[in-house]
Structures are given as structure tokens and as C-alpha cells.
Amino acid sequence: MPVMVSVLITGCSSGFGELAARSFAAAGHDVIATMRTPSRGEDLLADAAAAGWSLRVVALDVTDQASIHAAKTEVGVPDVLVNNAGVELVAPVTGASDEEMLWQFEANVFGVARMLRTFVPDMRDRGAGVVVNVGSIAGLVGRPFAGFYAATKHALEGLSEALRFEVGRRGVRVHLIQPGQFPTALGGNTRHAEAFAPGSEDWELNERLSIAIKGLVPESTSGGADAQTVADVIVRVALDPEAPFRTLVGGDAEMIAAVKAHGTFEDFEQTMRTTLDFWE
């Protein structure tokens, strides 16, 4: 019988966060499923009650330090912290306002940093804890028209590496998950820059590129890519002391990482431009 651990997950109203909450709870662990709007967790709570899971929904907005402190006061310091909450800005690198750029970084970088600053020192002091940061293949590759999203995921790579060095010697494990494309509700947290709209320069190019990227691997177009796969990896990595620091998830992520790892960036660029027919 596995030992029950307490797990706090951000961004549990949908997607990887909700699936991970269900998976941890179904495996017998105590889950704190956090989200900005707790009313969005009603179905999750109902299913937990019906299944007899140990799961509660708690309000937590990673862009608000007071909200994070309130959640910590309510639930304490978990054994496992999963930083999953995130948003995505679609815009050319030269086409986003200051407000739009800050919106992207507030959730994906500053929000994670706030969570780490609030919970990890206690894990370090007690000599035990696990942090799982949900990154993206975008942490390795800058996709056109998603440069700011990629920048936040590149930043998460650096934060995660540094944190692993800093607290690993004090009994805290740090891991980074790098999913490719999976059908989740991240689209509901996606925002197009005001200056990047139908009719604007490169709009149609971005639309064609999005279709091409979805076709990188058969699972992306056939519906075979299952977001539950990512949730399963989050659970496995959190509970396995021997898990690697980085874990790629998805055929597209594995393919892109493999291509980029061999040869120069110019070789990678040529391959991806050819694969995606991105020559304009």
C-alpha cells in the first residue's frame, strides 16, 4: 500500500491540473486542488465525494501573493507542489504591448516564483519535499508567434535548474515536465495580442503554421494524444525518487527535442522550416 502524501496543484479547473488532481486522489493521496475560481471545481468535488477521495478545492491565484499566503494558511505545506497554472499569449515578438507581455509573465514565471518562494523554504527546512514544474517543449524551442510563451517556458527551465541545485542538497526534489501538444483547456487561457487579429500582417501565416504543427506527429491529428498521459507522468515523477530531472511527454516533443539536439541551430531551422513549409 503506497504511503499517502499531500499534493498541492495549481490550475486545477481544467486540463493537466484537473487530471493530475484526479489521478493523485484516485491513487490514495491527499489532494489540494487549487484554482482562481473555486466554483469551477464543483464537478471535481462531486466526483471526489462519490469516489471517496481525499480531495479539497481551495482558492489560489498565482498572480496574487495574498491569495497564495491565504491558501498556505488554510492548507499548510504539502509534501508535493505541482506548479501547473499557466496562460498563453499569441503575438509576434514585435507585436505585444507591455501589459500583454506582463500578463504572460505574471502567471507563467512570476506566479511560479511566488509559489516556490512561499512553499519551498519550509520543505527545505524540514528536509523533504517534491516540486514538479509543468513546462513545455516551448522551453526548448521558440515557436513563431508564441515567442513570449516560449520565453516564459525557457525562464522556467532556468528557475527549475537553479532550484534543483539549491535545494536538492537539503532533501527537496525538483522536476520539470515538458509536454508537447495535447488537447486541454489551455486554449481558454490563450489570449491574442490586440494588434494581432484577423487581417493583420502574418495572421494567415500563423493560422497555416498552427495547422502544420498539429500535423507533426500522427497522434496530433488523429485524436490519439491524450492529456491523461501528462497527468500520469506528473504523478509518476512526483512519487519516484529516481525520476529524471526532465521528462519529455508526447511524440512531437520527443521528435523536436531530438532534432534540435543534433547539429547546429541552422540545421534545426532548416529541418523545421522544411517540415512546416515555413519559408515566407
Rosetta silent file (secondary structure, phi, psi, omega in degrees, C-alpha in Angstrom):
SEQUENCE: MPVMVSVLITGCSSGFGELAARSFAAAGHDVIATMRTPSRGEDLLADAAAAGWSLRVVALDVTDQASIHAAKTEVGVPDVLVNNAGVELVAPVTGASDEEMLWQFEANVFGVARMLRTFVPDMRDRGAGVVVNVGSIAGLVGRPFAGFYAATKHALEGLSEALRFEVGRRGVRVHLIQPGQFPTALGGNTRHAEAFAPGSEDWELNERLSIAIKGLVPESTSGGADAQTVADVIVRVALDPEAPFRTLVGGDAEMIAAVKAHGTFEDFEQTMRTTLDFWE
SCORE:     score description
SCORE:     0.000 S_00000001
   1 L     0.000  120.840 -178.841    0.000    0.000    0.000 S_00000001
   2 L   -65.254  149.150  177.700    1.628    3.307   -1.055 S_00000001
   3 L   -71.781  133.473  178.095    2.231    5.932    1.606 S_00000001
   4 L   -71.104  133.442  173.503   -0.289    8.793    1.379 S_00000001
   5 L  -121.588  157.815  175.432    1.283   12.127    0.536 S_00000001
   6 E   -95.090  136.963 -174.741   -0.272   15.580    0.393 S_00000001
   7 E  -131.251  124.184  173.764   -0.210   17.232   -3.023 S_00000001
   8 E  -107.258  126.062 -177.073   -0.970   20.863   -3.872 S_00000001
   9 E  -123.944  133.048  175.828   -1.621   21.528   -7.565 S_00000001
  10 L   -93.301  153.479  176.545   -2.210   24.904   -9.207 S_00000001
  11 L    68.786   49.656 -174.127   -4.557   25.412  -12.145 S_00000001
  12 L   -96.444    8.152 -178.811   -6.936   22.538  -11.408 S_00000001
  13 L   -73.574  -15.721 -179.972  -10.091   23.897  -13.022 S_00000001
  14 L  -167.682  179.160  170.052   -9.257   22.021  -16.237 S_00000001
  15 H    61.204 -147.153 -176.687   -6.547   20.343  -18.278 S_00000001
  16 H   -57.424  -38.044 -177.766   -3.429   18.772  -16.836 S_00000001
  17 H   -63.066  -48.297  178.959   -4.137   20.195  -13.384 S_00000001
  18 H   -63.553  -43.970 -179.483   -7.592   18.676  -13.068 S_00000001
  19 H   -64.630  -39.731  177.687   -6.441   15.340  -14.476 S_00000001
  20 H   -65.429  -40.281  177.843   -3.443   15.232  -12.149 S_00000001
  21 H   -59.332  -46.059  178.923   -5.685   16.037   -9.164 S_00000001
  22 H   -62.630  -41.501 -176.106   -7.970   13.154  -10.085 S_00000001
  23 H   -68.596  -44.309  177.141   -5.040   10.797  -10.631 S_00000001
  24 H   -61.563  -45.331 -176.899   -3.301   11.575   -7.337 S_00000001
  25 H   -65.327  -42.499 -179.885   -6.595   11.304   -5.442 S_00000001
  26 H   -64.112  -25.882  178.652   -7.578    8.029   -7.129 S_00000001
  27 L   -85.178    2.984  174.414   -4.188    6.627   -6.094 S_00000001
  28 L    96.443   17.003 -179.088   -4.997    7.347   -2.450 S_00000001
  29 L  -100.702  161.182 -178.984   -3.239   10.654   -1.891 S_00000001
  30 E   -90.168  114.646 -170.915   -4.490   13.816   -0.181 S_00000001
  31 E  -110.678  130.706  170.217   -5.051   16.429   -2.873 S_00000001
  32 E  -107.511  101.517 -177.856   -5.376   20.192   -2.570 S_00000001
  33 E   -91.572  110.231 -175.765   -6.747   21.221   -5.967 S_00000001
  34 E  -104.465  152.743  179.308   -6.307   24.970   -6.306 S_00000001
  35 E  -163.988  158.997 -179.487   -7.796   27.384   -8.824 S_00000001
  36 L   -65.181  -37.481 -176.346   -8.642   31.058   -9.130 S_00000001
  37 L  -120.967   95.641 -175.359  -12.390   30.374   -9.158 S_00000001
  38 H   -57.044  -26.191  179.822  -13.324   27.507   -6.814 S_00000001
  39 H   -61.796  -21.682  178.331  -16.831   27.255   -8.274 S_00000001
  40 H   -74.722   -6.474  179.786  -15.214   25.748  -11.367 S_00000001
  41 H  -100.699   14.919 -176.754  -14.230   22.769   -9.231 S_00000001
  42 H   -61.973  -43.637  179.472  -17.766   21.638   -8.394 S_00000001
  43 H   -64.822  -39.351  178.583  -17.666   18.606  -10.688 S_00000001
  44 H   -62.633  -44.245  178.472  -14.265   17.620   -9.333 S_00000001
  45 H   -64.305  -41.209 -179.622  -15.540   17.836   -5.764 S_00000001
  46 H   -63.708  -42.985  179.374  -18.678   15.860   -6.604 S_00000001
  47 H   -67.023  -36.409  178.464  -16.661   13.087   -8.238 S_00000001
  48 H   -64.976  -42.601  179.360  -14.257   13.021   -5.293 S_00000001
  49 H   -63.640  -41.562 -178.863  -17.118   12.676   -2.829 S_00000001
  50 H   -66.548  -34.772 -177.194  -18.675    9.870   -4.869 S_00000001
  51 H   -89.859   -8.944 -178.347  -15.361    8.011   -5.120 S_00000001
  52 L    76.748   24.827  179.359  -14.343    8.612   -1.504 S_00000001
  53 L   -76.950  154.336  171.199  -11.205   10.511   -2.473 S_00000001
  54 L   -91.077   94.923 -175.517   -9.329   12.815   -0.111 S_00000001
  55 E  -149.358  135.744  174.886   -9.593   15.990   -2.181 S_00000001
  56 E  -134.555  151.108  178.291  -10.492   19.594   -1.473 S_00000001
  57 E  -104.137  129.592 -176.543  -10.738   22.649   -3.694 S_00000001
  58 E  -129.549  138.329  177.607   -9.004   25.796   -2.463 S_00000001
  59 E   -69.823  129.882  175.639   -8.924   29.300   -3.941 S_00000001
  60 L  -159.275  123.780  176.980   -5.463   30.294   -5.138 S_00000001
  61 L  -114.872  114.565 -174.693   -4.439   32.832   -7.753 S_00000001
  62 L   -67.805  -13.093  178.032   -0.734   32.589   -8.589 S_00000001
  63 L   -89.174    3.459 -175.480   -0.699   36.238   -9.700 S_00000001
  64 L  -131.456  107.273 -177.449   -1.721   37.391   -6.197 S_00000001
  65 H   -60.108  -36.888  179.220    0.695   36.886   -3.301 S_00000001
  66 H   -62.739  -38.282  178.299   -2.052   37.494   -0.733 S_00000001
  67 H   -65.128  -39.244  179.219   -4.094   34.703   -2.291 S_00000001
  68 H   -66.457  -44.279  178.517   -1.120   32.344   -2.104 S_00000001
  69 H   -62.714  -39.688  178.981   -0.486   33.193    1.556 S_00000001
  70 H   -62.561  -40.608  178.716   -4.167   32.663    2.359 S_00000001
  71 H   -65.615  -41.284  179.198   -4.063   29.229    0.757 S_00000001
  72 H   -63.424  -40.740  177.535   -0.922   28.322    2.690 S_00000001
  73 H   -61.012  -36.877 -178.077   -2.548   29.405    5.934 S_00000001
  74 H   -74.913  -40.056 -169.998   -5.526   27.193    5.132 S_00000001
  75 H  -113.839  -13.941 -176.995   -3.735   24.030    3.980 S_00000001
  76 L    81.692 -162.265 -177.821   -0.156   24.208    5.266 S_00000001
  77 L  -103.003  120.451 -177.304    2.894   22.987    3.351 S_00000001
  78 L   -77.283  168.608  172.372    2.304   19.916    1.159 S_00000001
  79 L   -74.377  -34.692 -177.273    4.673   17.040    0.500 S_00000001
  80 E  -128.391  131.633  175.119    4.383   17.680   -3.241 S_00000001
  81 E  -115.585  121.288  177.425    3.918   21.002   -5.048 S_00000001
  82 E  -111.073  111.196  177.976    2.842   20.863   -8.701 S_00000001
  83 E   -89.975   99.391 -174.191    3.144   24.203  -10.497 S_00000001
  84 L  -116.302  -27.509 -174.656    0.767   23.755  -13.411 S_00000001
  85 L   -57.380  138.689  179.381   -1.201   27.007  -13.813 S_00000001
  86 L  -168.602  162.905  178.216   -0.388   28.900  -16.984 S_00000001
  87 L  -135.751  169.504 -179.118   -1.597   31.108  -19.820 S_00000001
  88 E  -138.564  130.932  175.117   -0.504   31.736  -23.409 S_00000001
  89 E  -103.623  127.382  176.032   -0.125   34.938  -25.434 S_00000001
  90 E  -102.147  116.963 -177.232   -0.260   34.646  -29.224 S_00000001
  91 E  -172.231  149.658  168.155    1.644   37.513  -30.845 S_00000001
  92 L   -64.101  155.911  179.654    4.676   38.311  -32.963 S_00000001
  93 L   -58.502  -31.609 -179.102    7.683   39.246  -30.869 S_00000001
  94 L   -93.952    8.835 -171.376    7.321   42.813  -32.113 S_00000001
  95 L  -120.949   22.891 -179.807    3.540   42.917  -31.689 S_00000001
  96 L  -118.011  145.282  176.546    2.728   42.818  -27.974 S_00000001
  97 L   -81.214  168.496  176.063    2.119   45.676  -25.558 S_00000001
  98 H   -58.749  -43.702 -178.445    3.772   45.976  -22.160 S_00000001
  99 H   -62.065  -40.836 -179.529    0.522   44.968  -20.481 S_00000001
 100 H   -67.815  -40.897  177.600    0.204   41.874  -22.661 S_00000001
 101 H   -62.997  -44.105 -179.633    3.802   40.816  -22.027 S_00000001
 102 H   -64.331  -38.705  176.591    3.358   41.267  -18.267 S_00000001
 103 H   -56.618  -42.874  179.643    0.131   39.224  -18.365 S_00000001
 104 H   -64.318  -46.005 -176.298    2.097   36.361  -19.916 S_00000001
 105 H   -76.470  -29.516 -179.067    4.951   36.523  -17.429 S_00000001
 106 H   -56.106  -47.889 -177.136    2.778   37.147  -14.342 S_00000001
 107 H   -79.094  -46.668 -167.938    1.214   33.693  -14.470 S_00000001
 108 H   -83.772  -24.663 -178.972    3.928   31.568  -16.050 S_00000001
 109 H  -118.319  -60.085 -177.940    7.060   32.930  -14.384 S_00000001
 110 H   -63.352  -36.395  178.937    6.311   35.307  -11.520 S_00000001
 111 H   -62.964  -43.948  177.046    3.439   33.086  -10.378 S_00000001
 112 H   -63.404  -43.843  179.669    5.688   30.035  -10.197 S_00000001
 113 H   -60.284  -39.112  177.474    8.344   32.069   -8.397 S_00000001
 114 H   -62.483  -43.357  179.688    5.751   33.203   -5.846 S_00000001
 115 H   -63.271  -43.246  179.653    4.695   29.610   -5.214 S_00000001
 116 H   -64.317  -44.000 -179.038    8.304   28.491   -4.814 S_00000001
 117 H   -63.488  -31.577 -176.035    9.105   31.398   -2.503 S_00000001
 118 H   -82.778  -37.856 -171.307    6.066   30.623   -0.350 S_00000001
 119 H  -107.597  -32.542 -171.939    6.308   26.842   -0.010 S_00000001
 120 H   -69.710  -37.036  177.967    9.826   25.604   -0.772 S_00000001
 121 H   -55.464  -36.399  177.644   11.700   27.185    2.178 S_00000001
 122 H   -69.100  -37.875  175.685    9.531   25.124    4.543 S_00000001
 123 H   -62.085  -44.862  179.898   10.245   21.972    2.528 S_00000001
 124 H   -60.970  -43.923 -176.944   13.951   22.774    2.671 S_00000001
 125 H   -66.561  -33.824  178.720   13.865   23.381    6.424 S_00000001
 126 H   -86.569   -7.970  175.324   12.135   20.073    7.125 S_00000001
 127 L    79.714   21.588 -179.188   14.489   18.262    4.730 S_00000001
 128 L  -160.775  144.732  177.289   11.842   16.769    2.441 S_00000001
 129 E   158.906  161.848  178.707    9.569   17.763   -0.427 S_00000001
 130 E  -134.734  134.865  174.036    8.965   17.480   -4.135 S_00000001
 131 E  -119.386  126.437  174.791    8.416   20.229   -6.719 S_00000001
 132 E  -118.990  112.848  177.619    7.084   19.371  -10.176 S_00000001
 133 E   -97.226  126.107  179.917    7.067   22.284  -12.606 S_00000001
 134 E   -90.111  103.867  178.763    4.942   21.810  -15.711 S_00000001
 135 L   -96.108 -135.384 -176.322    6.910   23.353  -18.539 S_00000001
 136 L  -171.127  158.328  170.080    6.614   22.713  -22.267 S_00000001
 137 H   -59.477  -21.653  175.691    8.573   21.747  -25.344 S_00000001
 138 H   -65.111  -11.633  173.674    8.340   25.524  -25.855 S_00000001
 139 H   -76.058  -11.633  178.381   11.005   25.702  -23.160 S_00000001
 140 L  -112.359  -21.366 -173.450   13.409   24.286  -25.735 S_00000001
 141 L  -136.130  135.102  176.674   12.040   25.786  -28.954 S_00000001
 142 L   -94.838  103.950 -179.799   10.698   29.236  -29.797 S_00000001
 143 L   -75.994  136.026  175.890    7.617   28.787  -31.970 S_00000001
 144 L   -54.664  138.126  178.238    6.809   31.696  -34.310 S_00000001
 145 L    70.513    9.384  171.970    4.012   33.907  -32.928 S_00000001
 146 E  -135.427   32.994 -175.922    4.354   32.306  -29.487 S_00000001
 147 H   -64.099  -35.186 -179.449    7.674   33.849  -28.563 S_00000001
 148 H   -73.307  -37.484  173.975    6.513   35.288  -25.260 S_00000001
 149 H   -61.802  -46.434  178.541    5.004   31.973  -24.178 S_00000001
 150 H   -61.070  -38.331  179.291    8.262   30.265  -25.166 S_00000001
 151 H   -61.263  -39.946  179.090   10.203   32.909  -23.246 S_00000001
 152 H   -67.858  -36.945 -179.716    8.279   32.094  -20.062 S_00000001
 153 H   -75.048  -30.550  171.044    8.876   28.371  -20.509 S_00000001
 154 H   -64.843  -40.824  177.875   12.576   28.995  -21.177 S_00000001
 155 H   -61.364  -39.464  179.349   12.608   31.026  -17.953 S_00000001
 156 H   -64.063  -33.744  174.969   11.002   28.115  -16.123 S_00000001
 157 H   -58.637  -49.025 -178.445   13.834   25.889  -17.344 S_00000001
 158 H   -64.744  -43.630  177.901   16.374   28.201  -15.732 S_00000001
 159 H   -60.572  -42.830 -176.708   14.441   28.587  -12.492 S_00000001
 160 H   -67.358  -42.511  177.789   13.972   24.836  -12.204 S_00000001
 161 H   -61.200  -49.191 -178.260   17.626   24.039  -12.829 S_00000001
 162 H   -61.257  -44.102 -179.029   18.820   26.611  -10.305 S_00000001
 163 H   -62.773  -39.345  179.506   16.294   25.498   -7.691 S_00000001
 164 H   -60.194  -43.323  176.911   17.312   21.866   -8.096 S_00000001
 165 H   -63.618  -41.546 -172.795   20.926   22.776   -7.348 S_00000001
 166 H   -70.695  -41.226 -172.743   19.939   24.992   -4.430 S_00000001
 167 H  -110.953   -8.109  179.386   17.570   22.708   -2.532 S_00000001
 168 H   -60.472  -34.770 -179.891   18.474   19.225   -3.751 S_00000001
 169 L   -72.670   -9.396 -179.389   21.175   19.001   -1.117 S_00000001
 170 L  -110.369   19.462  172.950   18.503   19.712    1.514 S_00000001
 171 L    89.258    9.528 -179.609   16.207   16.838    0.583 S_00000001
 172 E  -106.211  120.726  177.127   13.892   18.603   -1.893 S_00000001
 173 E   -86.085  139.403  177.429   13.483   17.028   -5.326 S_00000001
 174 E  -126.494  131.135 -178.321   12.788   19.315   -8.295 S_00000001
 175 E  -134.467  155.598 -179.283   11.482   18.056  -11.635 S_00000001
 176 E  -129.519  124.698  177.350   10.422   19.588  -14.941 S_00000001
 177 E  -100.770  135.281 -176.653    7.779   18.124  -17.276 S_00000001
 178 E  -124.205   80.691  179.880    7.971   19.135  -20.954 S_00000001
 179 E   -74.850  154.214  168.318    4.732   18.224  -22.792 S_00000001
 180 L   -90.817 -138.706 -178.950    4.171   18.714  -26.477 S_00000001
 181 L   -86.101  127.739  174.910    0.701   19.327  -27.897 S_00000001
 182 L  -140.283  147.302  179.074   -2.203   17.814  -26.016 S_00000001
 183 L   -73.687  105.510  176.915   -5.917   18.643  -26.114 S_00000001
 184 L  -136.378 -179.102  179.154   -6.547   20.656  -22.946 S_00000001
 185 H   -88.458   17.120  176.161   -8.405   23.789  -21.975 S_00000001
 186 H   -56.330  -30.073  178.428   -5.236   25.901  -22.207 S_00000001
 187 H   -55.458  -30.806  177.774   -6.993   27.418  -25.198 S_00000001
 188 H   -70.911  -16.541  177.530   -9.390   29.022  -22.716 S_00000001
 189 H  -108.980   21.967  179.108   -6.378   30.738  -21.151 S_00000001
 190 E  -101.403  139.316 -177.803   -4.981   31.857  -24.501 S_00000001
 191 E  -131.867  132.601  172.928   -5.036   35.496  -25.496 S_00000001
 192 E   -90.035  137.113  176.038   -4.238   37.110  -28.830 S_00000001
 193 L   -58.548  145.394 -177.614   -2.435   40.427  -28.710 S_00000001
 194 L   -57.503  -33.692 -178.296   -4.733   43.298  -29.587 S_00000001
 195 L   -83.574   -2.462 -178.188   -2.518   44.168  -32.552 S_00000001
 196 L  -117.650   92.868 -173.857   -2.569   40.575  -33.834 S_00000001
 197 L  -140.417  167.477  177.413   -6.033   39.934  -35.233 S_00000001
 198 L   -50.262  131.046 -178.676   -7.650   38.710  -38.472 S_00000001
 199 L    97.552  -17.155  179.335   -6.459   40.916  -41.293 S_00000001
 200 L   -79.773  162.923 -179.560   -3.217   41.912  -39.567 S_00000001
 201 L   -58.609  134.913  176.489    0.168   41.095  -41.036 S_00000001
 202 L    74.665    2.153  179.076    1.136   37.414  -40.615 S_00000001
 203 H   -60.449  -49.174 -178.304   -2.298   36.381  -39.269 S_00000001
 204 H   -66.692  -35.462  176.813   -2.909   33.898  -42.082 S_00000001
 205 H   -61.827  -42.342  177.353    0.671   32.647  -41.843 S_00000001
 206 H   -63.685  -39.723  178.393    0.145   31.882  -38.159 S_00000001
 207 H   -61.731  -44.601  179.380   -3.094   30.050  -38.963 S_00000001
 208 H   -66.361  -39.180  179.728   -1.334   27.862  -41.545 S_00000001
 209 H   -63.860  -40.318  179.788    1.575   27.262  -39.193 S_00000001
 210 H   -60.416  -41.675  178.452   -0.762   26.122  -36.408 S_00000001
 211 H   -65.027  -42.611 -179.672   -2.302   23.521  -38.717 S_00000001
 212 H   -64.080  -40.089 -179.580    1.139   22.321  -39.818 S_00000001
 213 H   -65.386  -39.295  178.208    2.365   21.998  -36.220 S_00000001
 214 H   -62.433  -22.638 -179.816   -0.664   19.898  -35.271 S_00000001
 215 L   -95.010   10.211 -178.435    0.338   17.501  -38.029 S_00000001
 216 L   -59.430  -37.406  177.264    3.910   16.992  -36.820 S_00000001
 217 L  -133.174  149.877 -176.981    3.018   13.555  -35.475 S_00000001
 218 H   -54.944  -35.406 -176.038    0.024   11.337  -36.288 S_00000001
 219 H   -64.107  -24.153 -178.108   -1.315   11.442  -32.734 S_00000001
 220 H   -72.283  -27.093 -177.262   -1.801   15.200  -33.016 S_00000001
 221 H  -104.041  -19.530 -176.427   -4.285   14.883  -35.867 S_00000001
 222 H   -91.021   -8.007 -176.477   -5.929   11.557  -35.081 S_00000001
 223 L    87.398    6.890 -177.136   -7.028   12.473  -31.579 S_00000001
 224 L   -77.157  -18.159  179.033   -4.606    9.942  -30.131 S_00000001
 225 L   -72.746  116.805 -173.741   -2.788   12.468  -27.963 S_00000001
 226 L  -111.711  119.605 -178.779   -4.334   12.017  -24.539 S_00000001
 227 L   -59.717  -22.792  177.542   -3.831   14.703  -21.892 S_00000001
 228 H   -60.790  -27.820  177.836   -4.124   11.972  -19.256 S_00000001
 229 H   -58.100  -41.611  179.978   -0.655   10.881  -20.374 S_00000001
 230 H   -67.556  -42.648  178.216    0.774   14.109  -18.985 S_00000001
 231 H   -60.294  -41.653  179.012   -1.128   13.713  -15.712 S_00000001
 232 H   -62.345  -38.668  178.589    0.225   10.177  -15.366 S_00000001
 233 H   -67.226  -41.428  178.045    3.769   11.447  -15.870 S_00000001
 234 H   -57.471  -46.409 -179.984    3.275   14.169  -13.255 S_00000001
 235 H   -63.404  -47.570 -177.204    2.138   11.555  -10.730 S_00000001
 236 H   -61.125  -47.138 -178.471    4.917    9.119  -11.589 S_00000001
 237 H   -63.980  -40.771 -178.807    7.673   11.723  -11.399 S_00000001
 238 H   -63.083  -34.352 -173.420    6.361   13.144   -8.124 S_00000001
 239 H   -96.834   -7.759 -175.494    6.328    9.744   -6.437 S_00000001
 240 L  -105.449  109.286 -179.768    9.535    8.268   -7.897 S_00000001
 241 L   -62.306  -17.978 -178.608   12.753    9.299   -6.100 S_00000001
 242 L   -97.927    5.153 -177.945   14.712    8.037   -9.123 S_00000001
 243 L   -63.239  146.072  178.272   12.802   10.083  -11.711 S_00000001
 244 L   -70.780  163.518  178.205   14.960   12.219  -14.040 S_00000001
 245 L   -62.821  -50.004 -179.456   15.016   15.987  -13.761 S_00000001
 246 E  -107.690  140.137  174.124   13.450   16.485  -17.220 S_00000001
 247 E  -135.622  114.591  173.806   10.735   14.370  -18.822 S_00000001
 248 E   -77.380  143.160  179.736    9.517   14.972  -22.359 S_00000001
 249 E  -133.373  120.704  178.167    5.910   13.909  -22.966 S_00000001
 250 L   111.712  143.214 -179.092    4.434   13.318  -26.415 S_00000001
 251 H   -61.729  -36.845 -179.831    5.742   12.188  -29.763 S_00000001
 252 H   -67.614  -41.452  179.286    6.034   15.735  -31.085 S_00000001
 253 H   -63.254  -43.395 -179.964    8.048   16.891  -28.063 S_00000001
 254 H   -64.294  -41.572 -179.533   10.408   13.923  -28.360 S_00000001
 255 H   -65.453  -48.321 -178.418   10.867   14.468  -32.097 S_00000001
 256 H   -62.361  -44.301 -179.696   11.504   18.210  -31.825 S_00000001
 257 H   -63.425  -39.297 -179.473   13.946   17.785  -28.936 S_00000001
 258 H   -66.563  -42.982  179.502   15.826   15.048  -30.783 S_00000001
 259 H   -63.861  -43.042 -177.315   16.147   17.102  -33.963 S_00000001
 260 H   -69.522  -28.762 -176.593   17.359   20.172  -32.074 S_00000001
 261 H   -73.285  -16.190 -177.195   19.874   18.159  -30.041 S_00000001
 262 L  -112.202  122.914  178.628   21.757   17.070  -33.158 S_00000001
 263 L    87.775 -171.326 -177.917   23.679   19.563  -35.233 S_00000001
 264 L   -84.359  169.459  175.358   23.616   23.350  -35.271 S_00000001
 265 H   -61.994  -36.508  178.955   20.627   25.621  -34.822 S_00000001
 266 H   -61.445  -36.312  175.299   20.820   26.322  -38.549 S_00000001
 267 H   -63.762  -44.998  178.785   20.400   22.583  -39.204 S_00000001
 268 H   -62.346  -45.047 -179.732   17.387   22.519  -36.899 S_00000001
 269 H   -58.938  -44.703 -179.264   15.952   25.639  -38.515 S_00000001
 270 H   -62.066  -43.931 -179.610   16.286   24.148  -41.993 S_00000001
 271 H   -62.859  -46.313 -176.682   14.600   20.905  -40.907 S_00000001
 272 H   -71.092  -38.284  177.123   11.691   22.631  -39.183 S_00000001
 273 H   -62.140  -39.639  179.253   11.162   25.168  -41.981 S_00000001
 274 H   -68.255  -45.139 -178.500   11.025   22.311  -44.468 S_00000001
 275 H   -61.941  -40.202 -175.554    8.754   20.181  -42.285 S_00000001
 276 H   -96.415   -0.444 -176.544    6.356   23.059  -41.644 S_00000001
 277 L    52.035   49.252 -176.016    6.734   24.692  -45.069 S_00000001
 278 L  -108.572   80.507 -176.494    7.597   27.903  -43.254 S_00000001
 279 L  -116.839   -3.994 -176.940    9.547   29.867  -45.817 S_00000001
 280 L   -78.022    0.000    0.000    7.666   33.164  -46.022 S_00000001
